[in-house]
């Protein structure tokens, strides 16, 4: 169990307890669990930028797995760079791997007399309200009150920022259990999911179900389509290409651009929309979103649960059309990302449309 728990990372503050749940699952399945600590890259704390350390984390994970006598790995991570960092290391090592996402924090809400309720998340919303405070639209007292409860619980930012973008991409690749990455960190289902990850990795070891048998070209194209339907972070362009290179799959920003022109934004999640990850989970999570874009997916791709994507999407329904929009009512028909080239960026630049 690779654990990126840290007291200084609110995204991962609960992972010490989740590691115990994973261990319980491993023992239930007849395996023997060992927990190995790894570098924790908390986006809101690490300065000047956690991106400096993504590849260091990838190297650490790879060498932890190479230098110890282990047969399979459960990755406990979720903050922006910890997801690609841990997965990159596991891909290079090639052991059976399952990703157990830290999960998003709980929603908050902003109530003001005479105004409609606003759902409030961490990260992007913090900057938005700070700008409003600077502009005189939010008072000092209101700002202090907002700051005191905007981050309501452990877990990753509950907007569609880099954290939820990357955990969703890993689920779309097939390295996480279906529907697992949107479960709120403090939901009872999250503890159960961690135990299930522990149970499942033991069978994956017996089956020799390694990342190389899951991470095909089709899996990466599925992940890119999901990124576009989510309206995910532009940082995904950096990380998904790095993951593809580790897996030996040819993927460039031109592929992202082409898929972005085909797949509309359906997830009504901040900053593209006005809902948050907790709402997305209740609406059916990633399987529900993927069911809406089936025509753009390679359904024969495998998941760590041993089934194909087609099998995993059987009977899946969207439970809230306001959160996961139908194709005839997208959040944006213009796509999530655009790739630009010019004298400022001859090798390409990525922006949100």
C-alpha positions in Angstrom: 0.0 0.0 0.0 1.7 3.2 -1.2 0.3 5.9 1.1 0.7 9.6 0.5 -0.9 10.6 3.8 0.4 13.8 5.4 -0.7 16.1 8.3 0.1 19.1 6.0 -2.1 17.9 3.1 -5.8 18.4 3.8 -6.5 16.3 0.7 -4.8 13.3 2.3 -5.5 13.9 6.0 -7.7 10.8 6.2 -5.5 8.3 4.3 -3.9 6.9 7.4 -7.3 5.5 8.3 -8.0 4.4 4.7 -4.8 2.4 4.7 -6.2 0.4 7.6 -9.4 -0.3 5.5 -7.2 -1.4 2.6 -5.2 -3.7 4.9 -8.5 -5.2 6.2 -9.5 -6.1 2.6 -6.1 -7.6 1.8 -6.3 -9.8 4.9 -9.9 -10.8 4.1 -8.7 -12.0 0.6 -5.8 -14.0 2.1 -3.0 -11.6 1.3 -0.5 -9.9 3.6 -0.5 -6.1 3.5 2.4 -3.7 4.0 2.2 0.0 4.1 4.9 2.1 2.5 4.9 5.9 3.0 5.6 8.1 -0.1 6.1 11.8 -0.7 2.8 13.8 -0.2 2.4 16.7 -2.5 -0.4 18.9 -1.0 -1.3 21.5 -3.6 -2.3 24.2 -1.1 0.9 23.8 1.0 3.9 22.8 -1.1 5.8 25.8 -2.4 6.7 27.1 -4.9 4.9 24.5 -6.8 4.2 20.8 -6.4 4.9 20.2 -10.1 8.6 20.4 -9.2 8.2 17.1 -7.3 5.8 15.0 -9.5 8.6 13.1 -11.2 10.4 12.7 -7.9 7.3 11.0 -6.5 7.1 8.8 -9.6 10.7 7.7 -9.1 10.1 7.1 -5.4 7.0 4.9 -6.0 8.9 2.9 -8.7 11.9 2.3 -6.4 9.7 1.5 -3.4 8.1 -1.3 -5.4 11.3 -2.4 -7.0 13.3 -2.6 -3.8 10.8 -4.4 -1.6 9.4 -7.9 -2.0 5.8 -7.0 -3.0 3.5 -8.6 -5.5 0.9 -5.9 -6.1 0.2 -2.3 -5.1 -2.8 -0.2 -3.9 -2.1 3.5 -4.5 -3.6 5.9 -2.0 -3.5 9.4 -3.5 -5.7 12.1 -4.9 -4.2 15.6 -4.8 -3.2 17.1 -8.1 0.3 15.7 -8.7 0.1 12.7 -6.4 -2.3 10.9 -8.8 -0.1 11.1 -11.9 3.1 10.7 -9.8 2.1 7.5 -8.1 0.5 6.0 -11.3 3.6 6.8 -13.4 5.8 5.0 -10.9 3.5 2.0 -10.8 3.3 1.8 -14.6 7.1 1.7 -14.9 7.3 -1.0 -12.2 4.6 -3.1 -13.9 3.1 -4.9 -10.8 -0.7 -5.4 -10.6 -1.9 -2.0 -9.5 -5.2 -0.5 -8.3 -5.8 3.2 -7.5 -7.7 4.2 -4.4 -8.6 7.8 -4.8 -8.6 10.1 -1.7 -12.1 11.4 -2.8 -13.4 15.0 -2.9 -14.3 17.0 0.2 -17.9 17.7 1.2 -19.8 20.6 -0.4 -20.2 23.9 1.3 -22.9 26.6 0.6 -23.0 30.4 0.8 -26.2 31.9 2.1 -26.9 35.6 2.0 -30.2 37.3 2.8 -32.1 38.2 -0.4 -29.8 36.2 -2.7 -30.1 32.6 -4.0 -28.0 29.9 -2.4 -24.6 29.3 -3.9 -22.7 26.0 -3.7 -19.2 26.6 -2.5 -16.1 24.5 -3.1 -12.4 24.8 -2.2 -9.6 26.0 -4.4 -11.1 28.0 -7.3 -14.0 29.3 -5.1 -11.5 30.6 -2.6 -9.9 32.8 -5.2 -13.2 33.9 -6.6 -14.4 35.1 -3.2 -11.1 36.7 -2.5 -11.5 38.7 -5.7 -15.0 39.7 -4.6 -13.6 40.7 -1.3 -10.9 42.8 -3.0 -13.7 44.4 -5.1 -15.7 45.3 -2.1 -18.6 42.9 -2.8 -17.7 40.6 0.2 -17.1 42.2 3.5 -14.2 41.4 5.8 -16.5 39.6 8.2 -18.1 37.6 5.4 -14.6 36.7 4.0 -13.5 35.4 7.4 -16.7 33.4 7.8 -16.3 31.9 4.3 -12.6 31.1 4.9 -13.5 29.3 8.1 -15.8 26.7 6.5 -15.0 26.7 2.8 -12.9 23.6 3.3 -15.4 21.4 5.2 -13.6 18.1 5.5 -10.6 16.1 4.4 -10.5 15.3 0.7 -9.4 16.9 -2.5 -10.9 20.1 -4.0 -14.5 19.5 -4.8 -14.5 21.6 -8.0 -13.5 20.0 -11.4 -9.9 21.1 -10.8 -6.8 19.1 -11.4 -7.4 16.7 -8.5 -10.8 15.4 -9.6 -9.7 15.6 -13.3 -6.8 13.3 -12.8 -8.5 10.8 -10.5 -11.4 10.6 -13.1 -8.8 10.1 -15.9 -7.3 7.2 -13.9 -10.7 5.6 -13.5 -11.4 6.1 -17.2 -8.1 4.4 -17.9 -9.4 1.3 -16.0 -7.0 1.5 -13.0 -9.7 2.4 -10.4 -12.9 0.6 -9.6 -15.9 1.9 -11.5 -17.5 4.9 -9.8 -14.9 5.0 -7.0 -13.2 8.3 -7.7 -16.2 10.6 -7.0 -17.1 9.1 -3.6 -16.7 11.9 -1.1 -13.8 11.4 1.3 -16.0 11.4 4.4 -18.7 9.2 3.0 -19.1 5.8 4.6 -18.9 4.3 1.1 -15.4 5.6 0.8 -14.2 3.3 3.6 -16.0 0.4 2.0 -14.4 1.2 -1.3 -10.9 1.2 0.2 -11.6 -2.3 1.7 -12.8 -3.5 -1.7 -9.6 -2.2 -3.3 -7.7 -4.3 -0.7 -9.7 -7.4 -1.6 -9.4 -6.9 -5.3 -5.7 -6.4 -5.5 -5.1 -9.9 -4.1 -7.0 -11.5 -7.0 -5.3 -9.2 -9.4 -2.0 -10.6 -8.2 -3.2 -14.2 -8.8 -4.5 -13.1 -12.3 -1.3 -11.2 -13.1 -3.5 -8.3 -14.2 -0.8 -5.6 -14.7 -1.1 -2.1 -16.0 0.3 -3.1 -19.4 -2.7 -5.3 -20.0 -5.1 -2.4 -19.2 -3.3 0.7 -20.5 -3.8 0.3 -24.2 -4.2 3.1 -26.8 -8.0 2.7 -26.5 -7.8 3.2 -22.8 -6.0 6.5 -23.2 -8.4 7.7 -25.9 -11.3 6.9 -23.5 -9.6 8.9 -20.8 -9.2 11.9 -23.1 -12.9 11.7 -24.1 -13.8 11.7 -20.4 -11.6 14.6 -19.7 -13.4 16.6 -22.4 -16.9 15.6 -21.2 -15.9 16.7 -17.7 -14.5 20.0 -18.8 -11.5 19.1 -16.8 -8.3 21.0 -15.9 -5.9 22.0 -18.6 -3.2 20.4 -16.4 -4.5 17.1 -17.6 -2.7 17.7 -20.9 0.7 17.6 -19.1 -0.1 14.5 -17.0 -2.1 12.3 -19.4 0.7 12.5 -22.0 3.3 11.7 -19.3 1.2 8.6 -18.3 0.9 7.6 -21.9 4.6 7.8 -22.5 5.2 5.6 -19.4 2.8 3.1 -20.9 4.4 3.2 -24.4 1.3 4.8 -26.0 1.7 7.5 -28.6 -0.5 10.5 -27.4 0.0 14.2 -28.2 -1.8 17.4 -27.6 -3.0 17.1 -31.2 -5.0 14.0 -30.2 -6.5 16.0 -27.3 -7.4 18.8 -29.7 -9.1 16.4 -32.1 -11.2 14.6 -29.4 -12.0 18.0 -27.8 -13.7 19.0 -31.1 -15.9 15.9 -31.0 -16.9 15.5 -27.3 -19.1 18.2 -25.7 -18.8 19.3 -22.0 -21.6 17.5 -20.2 -20.6 17.8 -16.5 -22.1 20.9 -15.0 -19.2 21.3 -12.5 -17.5 24.4 -11.4 -15.7 26.2 -13.0 -17.5 25.3 -16.2 -20.8 24.9 -14.4 -22.2 25.6 -10.9 -22.2 22.1 -9.2 -19.6 20.2 -7.3 -18.1 16.7 -7.0 -20.5 15.6 -4.3 -23.4 16.4 -6.7 -21.6 14.5 -9.4 -21.4 11.4 -7.2 -25.1 11.5 -6.4 -25.8 11.9 -10.2 -24.1 8.6 -10.9 -20.5 9.5 -11.0 -18.1 8.7 -13.9 -19.9 5.6 -15.1 -23.0 7.7 -15.6 -21.1 10.3 -17.6 -19.4 7.6 -19.7 -22.8 6.1 -20.5 -23.7 9.5 -22.1 -20.6 9.4 -24.4 -20.6 5.7 -25.2 -20.3 6.5 -29.0 -16.9 8.1 -28.3 -15.5 5.2 -26.2 -13.7 1.9 -26.9 -16.0 -0.4 -24.9 -13.7 -3.4 -25.1 -11.2 -1.9 -22.7 -10.5 -3.7 -19.4 -10.9 -2.5 -15.8 -9.1 -3.6 -12.6 -12.3 -5.3 -11.6 -11.7 -7.8 -14.4 -14.5 -6.7 -16.6 -14.8 -4.7 -19.9 -16.0 -1.1 -20.0 -19.1 -2.4 -21.9 -19.9 -4.7 -19.1 -19.4 -2.1 -16.4 -21.7 0.4 -18.2 -24.6 -2.1 -18.4 -27.7 -0.7 -16.7 -25.9 2.5 -15.7 -28.2 5.6 -15.6 -27.7 9.3 -15.1 -29.7 10.2 -11.9 -29.6 14.0 -12.3 -29.7 15.6 -15.8 -28.9 19.0 -14.2 -25.5 17.7 -13.1 -24.7 15.4 -16.0 -26.3 17.0 -19.0 -27.8 15.1 -21.9 -26.1 15.4 -25.3 -28.8 17.7 -26.6 -28.2 20.1 -23.7 -24.5 20.3 -23.1 -22.7 22.8 -20.8 -20.7 23.7 -23.8 -20.8 22.3 -27.3 -17.4 23.8 -28.2 -15.3 21.3 -26.2 -13.3 21.6 -23.1 -9.8 22.3 -24.5 -8.3 24.1 -27.5 -4.7 23.7 -28.7 -3.1 26.8 -30.0 0.2 27.3 -31.9 2.1 30.5 -32.8 5.2 32.4 -32.3 4.6 32.5 -28.5 4.2 28.7 -28.3 5.6 27.0 -31.4 5.2 23.5 -29.8 1.6 24.3 -28.8 -0.3 25.8 -25.9 -3.5 24.5 -24.2 -6.4 26.7 -23.1 -10.0 26.2 -21.9 -12.5 27.2 -24.6 
